[in-house]
Amino acid sequence: MSLWVDKYRPKDLSKLDYHKDQAENLKKLTQRGDFPHLLVYGPSGAGKKTRIMCILKDLYGPGVERLRMEQLNFTTPSKKKLEIMTVSSNYHIEINPSDVGIYDRVVVMDLIKNVAQTQQLDVNGQREFKVIVLTDVDDLSKDAQHALRRTMEKYIANCRLILSANSTSRLTPAIRSRCLGIRVSAPTITEIVTILQGVCKREGLNLPTELAQRIAEKSNRNLRRAILMCEACKVEQYPFSANQNIAEPDWLLFIRAIARKISQEQSINTLASVRGDLYELIIHGIPNTIIFQTLVSELVKNCDITLKATIISQAALFEHRLQHGNKAIFHLEAFVAKYMYLYKKFLEDTIGDAF
Amino acid sequence: MDSFLKSGKLGTSIGDKTSQLNNEGVKKKKSVPWVEKYRPRTVSDIVEQTEAVHVLEQCIAGADLPNLLFYGPPGTGKTSTILAAARQLFGDMYRDRILELNASDERGIQVIRDKVKTFAQLTASAVRHDGKSCPPFKVIILDEADSLTNAAQAALRRTMEKESKTTRFCLICNYVSRIIEPLTSRCTKFQFKPLDESKILERLKLICQEEKLQVNDEVLNVLVKTSGGDMRRATTCLQSCSVLKGKDATVSMHDVYEITGVVPDQWVTDYISVCKENIYSKLEEFIESFILEAYTAAQFLKQVNEVIVNTDEFTDKRKAVIGEKLGTVSYRLQDGGSEYIQLLDLGCAIMIEYSKKT
């Protein structure tokens, strides 16, 4: 039995639930001979991957759904051996080059060259090109992006790239201008509600509108999360009731607890215990940016407006450094310490003014 | 046609493709990017850049060609100019007489030492195969020369002088300040200015006519505006629009915005007015929904900048403060910062400037 998310994933461009105009345009695109490189971007849970799979199916027919996992090996110029997982079918291959960190350039050059140099095996196939799907391209290093740029031009005859990213800010303009950008914005609350109800109907369940509404709002317009939450609710309690408890992600609660701890007491001891908590989060694989972002938005909640501005500008500084450094804990902790300092100073000042 | 396509910026790759194209027939031929298809073929086709065109025309008429340095923003026709000139100078022997190096892939001193030097040392005859006369030199085009390392540039110096009998160099770059002084002093410099909007419009209309595309003037104007004097960008956008909308459909204003990635003006004005209200929670909410709509923050910053610069609400000093913040934020974004926090930071800065005023 598969999760609802996978079970009810639309498999065809015409079956997509929202952004229908765009789906129509994509359909026209696949029917023409000159398929360009695509850059699909949007927040997580907006349906980038679903759209990519639909496009592939439209291009090649049901053959693309026969997937196999493969482990590929590379050797870097410095003789270091690397392994990377790929998912592929006869017509396409999907990789996440940022899995191998700073060696992503080698992957980009080697793998794409390998794929591109071999012609499509199936001579009778309707397309003369293969598709390479690269996920999380916004995490690619600048070197890899430069390498990509050249490869994209050089091998355009036998392969097309479909890039998927959360935001295009980190991509160099050179890459952006070589692709046709497809913006996938997050579904609106009403759209999520309709989809949730559709899913429950097909499962033979009855979902009250209020509950669907609440789930949709809690999900932060992330459709994947909304469906997962809905399924979790079903496991917890069925038949549904309108005001039943919706399980929130553990890490969110945990970060909230940390934030509360910090604003209650600003001392070395708290800092030390916060360090333990932060390690806990990092160990459980919560992405650094998410930790930072949630922490910031929780921490500024109980601040005055001028203090908020200072804290945000400090946060922006530390967050940027976090992207550069390779030990996240230092930067997280530095931010917490800075926050404590600013907050305490602010409190003392206001108390001082009162007397 | 062959030699023309070969000339593209894509270097050898296009050459491979062309040969395939010819073998496999008409179907694939369609996929030639319009940028290549409508590249100017003769020097006189080039618009705007009068000085460079004038010099090259004289050279084609028989005068000697100096070493050239073209600089200017992207899409102003630097590469097109030298390629068109070379085609007219050398005719069929065009391929043998030109070495085009795209500096972004093969940089470094080794390439200069091996490839460039060997090519430069070859001699060139003054007659073509068919007996007509042609200039007795070869041309080395160094595209994107500003990304050459300093060592590589230094290695060029002597080569440039020593082989001046048989070789001319043409350096192409966006920023002339990145080229070391000894090199610039050896070249005749030409600045390429951004194209005039009317010129781009004219060209786009021509393309539409050739491709039988239904686009009304209003949409074309938007395309021209967003391109900012970059012909290549305007052409690519036009092609993307037509690809996405299918052959017969008309291209609407909305499509252009979608493809160029321009954030609708509504969002920009909203952002400013939210900042004006001085309520933090509203700003936070706004930024969250902005990110969920998946617009590009970098583009957004560009548009915000435009608004801030042109507004009457701030004094110049305040504008400078905001401008500084904009710069920092934009740098951090490009460098991998999170959009959420960086946009918040900018918003707060604008907020403070607003509240100071009252």
Contacts between the chains, C-beta under 8 A, distances in Angstrom:
chain1	res1	chain2	res2	distance
A	25	B	244	5.0
A	25	B	245	6.6
A	28	B	244	7.2
A	28	B	245	7.0
A	28	B	246	4.2
A	29	B	243	6.4
A	29	B	244	6.0
A	32	B	243	6.8
A	32	B	246	7.4
A	32	B	247	7.9
A	33	B	27	5.9
A	33	B	28	7.3
A	33	B	30	5.6
A	33	B	31	6.7
A	34	B	30	5.3
A	34	B	31	3.8
A	34	B	243	6.7
A	36	B	240	7.1
A	36	B	243	6.2
A	41	B	294	5.8
A	41	B	296	7.9
A	42	B	294	4.0
A	43	B	291	6.2
A	43	B	292	5.4
A	43	B	294	5.9
A	46	B	292	7.7
A	46	B	294	6.8
A	128	B	24	7.9
A	128	B	28	7.6
A	146	B	104	6.2
A	146	B	105	7.8
A	149	B	104	7.2
A	150	B	102	7.8
A	150	B	104	7.0
A	150	B	105	4.9
A	153	B	10	4.8
A	153	B	13	5.7
A	154	B	10	7.4
A	154	B	13	4.2
A	155	B	13	7.5
A	156	B	13	7.4
A	156	B	17	7.1
A	156	B	31	7.9
A	157	B	16	7.0
A	157	B	17	5.0
A	157	B	20	5.9
A	157	B	28	8.0
A	167	B	291	7.7
A	167	B	294	7.4
A	167	B	296	6.9
A	167	B	297	6.6
A	167	B	339	5.6
A	168	B	261	7.3
A	168	B	296	4.7
A	168	B	298	7.2
A	169	B	296	6.2
A	169	B	297	4.8
A	169	B	298	4.7
A	169	B	333	4.7
A	169	B	334	6.7
A	169	B	339	6.1
A	170	B	333	7.6
A	170	B	334	6.9
A	170	B	336	5.7
A	176	B	261	7.6
A	177	B	233	6.7
A	177	B	236	6.4
A	180	B	240	5.0
A	180	B	243	6.8
A	180	B	244	6.7
A	180	B	259	7.2
A	181	B	259	6.6
A	181	B	261	5.7
A	183	B	258	6.7
A	183	B	261	7.4
A	183	B	294	5.1
A	183	B	295	7.4
A	184	B	294	6.2
A	185	B	292	6.5
A	185	B	293	4.5
A	185	B	294	4.7
A	186	B	292	4.0
A	186	B	293	7.2
A	186	B	294	7.2
A	220	B	288	7.9
A	220	B	292	7.9
A	221	B	292	5.1
A	289	B	338	5.1
A	292	B	338	7.1
A	292	B	341	7.4
A	293	B	338	6.0
A	293	B	340	5.5
A	293	B	341	6.5
A	296	B	341	6.2
A	297	B	284	6.8
A	300	B	280	7.4
A	305	B	278	6.9
A	305	B	280	5.8
A	305	B	351	7.6
A	305	B	355	7.9
A	306	B	352	7.5
A	308	B	280	5.3
A	308	B	348	6.6
A	309	B	348	3.9
A	309	B	349	7.2
A	309	B	351	6.6
A	309	B	352	5.4
A	312	B	341	7.1
A	312	B	344	5.0
A	312	B	345	5.1
A	312	B	348	4.8
A	313	B	345	5.2
A	313	B	348	6.6
A	313	B	349	7.2
A	315	B	341	5.4
A	315	B	344	7.8
A	315	B	345	7.3
A	316	B	329	7.2
A	316	B	332	6.6
A	316	B	337	6.9
A	316	B	341	5.2
A	316	B	342	5.5
A	316	B	344	7.4
A	316	B	345	3.8
A	319	B	332	8.0
A	319	B	337	5.7
A	319	B	338	5.6
A	319	B	341	4.9
A	319	B	342	7.7
A	320	B	332	4.3
A	320	B	335	6.4
A	320	B	336	7.5
A	320	B	337	4.5
A	320	B	342	7.8
A	323	B	335	6.7
A	323	B	336	3.8
A	323	B	337	6.1
A	324	B	335	7.4
A	324	B	336	7.5
